């Protein structure tokens, strides 16, 4: 089961990474504050990875790798929101 999950991640995560990286690059070209751009990137990347993980939740819920990756994706999303908050109000 873990091998199937890793193959799923191998085919989906690169697409999410390219999209979030493109958004980050566009923000930098628009001369958005670096901290704000990093926060937006982290939030978008974490959200999209969380959605990718939640799509297959029923199949891989018993896997330890799945639970750790879901925790990492949610942490990335929350870190992005925290960075955005600090760049706006800090």
Beta strands, then each sheet from edge to edge (+ up, - down):
end
